[in-house]
Amino acid sequence: MIYKIFRSDEWHVLRAKGDTAGAPIDLVDGYIHFSTAIQAQETADKHFTAMEGLYLAAVDCTALQGNLKWEVSRGGAEFPHLYRRLRLNDVVWCLPLPLVDGHHKFPDHMI
């Protein structure tokens, strides 16, 4: 499972349209940024500090069929990057990502 953090408006667009090319940074970079469960908190802390109204979407890697590449990024770690539009039916689940004491609280069941 890999994870995408969405701002509220981005999540609502995906739900309404059925697919998305991603957030502004995704459009600039030419792929959709994802994180592993281990990387997600650091991603939230680095790119979404103190932001409210976020959502966390879980995506099964096998649904992305060859369009997912693992590439070296921050600190030499490999991050999953999707080189196609993300479809709503790729999303296994999506939950609010609340801000608690200055940090985003991730679901306990993330694997």
Contacts in CASP RR format, 6 or more apart in sequence:
PFRMAT RR
TARGET T0000
AUTHOR 0000-0000-0000
METHOD contacts of the structure
MODEL  1
MIYKIFRSDEWHVLRAKGDTAGAPIDLVDGYIHFSTAIQAQETADKHFTA
MEGLYLAAVDCTALQGNLKWEVSRGGAEFPHLYRRLRLNDVVWCLPLPLV
DGHHKFPDHMI
1 37 0 8 1.000
1 58 0 8 1.000
1 59 0 8 1.000
1 60 0 8 1.000
1 61 0 8 1.000
1 92 0 8 1.000
1 110 0 8 1.000
1 111 0 8 1.000
2 34 0 8 1.000
2 35 0 8 1.000
2 36 0 8 1.000
2 58 0 8 1.000
2 59 0 8 1.000
2 61 0 8 1.000
2 68 0 8 1.000
2 80 0 8 1.000
3 34 0 8 1.000
3 35 0 8 1.000
3 36 0 8 1.000
3 37 0 8 1.000
3 40 0 8 1.000
3 56 0 8 1.000
3 57 0 8 1.000
3 58 0 8 1.000
3 59 0 8 1.000
3 110 0 8 1.000
4 32 0 8 1.000
4 33 0 8 1.000
4 34 0 8 1.000
4 35 0 8 1.000
4 56 0 8 1.000
4 57 0 8 1.000
4 59 0 8 1.000
4 86 0 8 1.000
5 35 0 8 1.000
5 40 0 8 1.000
5 43 0 8 1.000
5 44 0 8 1.000
5 47 0 8 1.000
5 48 0 8 1.000
5 54 0 8 1.000
5 55 0 8 1.000
5 56 0 8 1.000
5 57 0 8 1.000
5 97 0 8 1.000
6 14 0 8 1.000
6 23 0 8 1.000
6 54 0 8 1.000
6 55 0 8 1.000
6 56 0 8 1.000
6 57 0 8 1.000
6 94 0 8 1.000
7 23 0 8 1.000
7 51 0 8 1.000
7 53 0 8 1.000
7 54 0 8 1.000
7 55 0 8 1.000
8 53 0 8 1.000
8 54 0 8 1.000
8 55 0 8 1.000
10 20 0 8 1.000
10 22 0 8 1.000
10 23 0 8 1.000
11 55 0 8 1.000
11 57 0 8 1.000
11 94 0 8 1.000
13 20 0 8 1.000
14 20 0 8 1.000
14 86 0 8 1.000
14 88 0 8 1.000
14 91 0 8 1.000
15 88 0 8 1.000
18 87 0 8 1.000
18 88 0 8 1.000
18 89 0 8 1.000
19 85 0 8 1.000
19 86 0 8 1.000
19 87 0 8 1.000
19 88 0 8 1.000
20 32 0 8 1.000
20 85 0 8 1.000
20 86 0 8 1.000
21 27 0 8 1.000
21 32 0 8 1.000
21 85 0 8 1.000
21 86 0 8 1.000
22 32 0 8 1.000
22 85 0 8 1.000
22 86 0 8 1.000
23 33 0 8 1.000
25 33 0 8 1.000
25 47 0 8 1.000
26 32 0 8 1.000
26 33 0 8 1.000
29 81 0 8 1.000
30 83 0 8 1.000
31 69 0 8 1.000
31 81 0 8 1.000
31 82 0 8 1.000
31 83 0 8 1.000
32 81 0 8 1.000
32 82 0 8 1.000
32 85 0 8 1.000
32 86 0 8 1.000
33 43 0 8 1.000
33 79 0 8 1.000
33 81 0 8 1.000
34 59 0 8 1.000
34 68 0 8 1.000
34 79 0 8 1.000
34 80 0 8 1.000
34 81 0 8 1.000
34 82 0 8 1.000
35 42 0 8 1.000
35 43 0 8 1.000
35 79 0 8 1.000
35 80 0 8 1.000
36 79 0 8 1.000
36 80 0 8 1.000
37 110 0 8 1.000
37 111 0 8 1.000
39 77 0 8 1.000
39 79 0 8 1.000
40 56 0 8 1.000
40 106 0 8 1.000
40 110 0 8 1.000
41 103 0 8 1.000
41 104 0 8 1.000
41 106 0 8 1.000
42 74 0 8 1.000
44 54 0 8 1.000
44 97 0 8 1.000
44 103 0 8 1.000
44 104 0 8 1.000
44 106 0 8 1.000
45 103 0 8 1.000
45 104 0 8 1.000
46 74 0 8 1.000
48 54 0 8 1.000
48 104 0 8 1.000
50 99 0 8 1.000
50 102 0 8 1.000
51 99 0 8 1.000
52 98 0 8 1.000
52 99 0 8 1.000
53 96 0 8 1.000
53 97 0 8 1.000
53 99 0 8 1.000
54 96 0 8 1.000
54 97 0 8 1.000
54 99 0 8 1.000
54 104 0 8 1.000
55 94 0 8 1.000
55 95 0 8 1.000
55 96 0 8 1.000
55 97 0 8 1.000
56 94 0 8 1.000
56 95 0 8 1.000
56 96 0 8 1.000
56 97 0 8 1.000
56 106 0 8 1.000
56 107 0 8 1.000
57 91 0 8 1.000
57 93 0 8 1.000
57 94 0 8 1.000
58 91 0 8 1.000
58 92 0 8 1.000
58 93 0 8 1.000
58 94 0 8 1.000
58 110 0 8 1.000
59 86 0 8 1.000
59 90 0 8 1.000
59 91 0 8 1.000
59 92 0 8 1.000
60 90 0 8 1.000
60 92 0 8 1.000
61 68 0 8 1.000
61 80 0 8 1.000
63 89 0 8 1.000
63 90 0 8 1.000
64 82 0 8 1.000
64 84 0 8 1.000
64 90 0 8 1.000
67 82 0 8 1.000
67 83 0 8 1.000
67 84 0 8 1.000
68 80 0 8 1.000
68 81 0 8 1.000
68 82 0 8 1.000
68 83 0 8 1.000
69 80 0 8 1.000
69 81 0 8 1.000
69 83 0 8 1.000
70 78 0 8 1.000
70 79 0 8 1.000
70 80 0 8 1.000
70 81 0 8 1.000
71 78 0 8 1.000
71 79 0 8 1.000
71 81 0 8 1.000
72 78 0 8 1.000
72 79 0 8 1.000
73 79 0 8 1.000
95 107 0 8 1.000
97 104 0 8 1.000
97 105 0 8 1.000
97 106 0 8 1.000
98 104 0 8 1.000
98 105 0 8 1.000
99 105 0 8 1.000
END
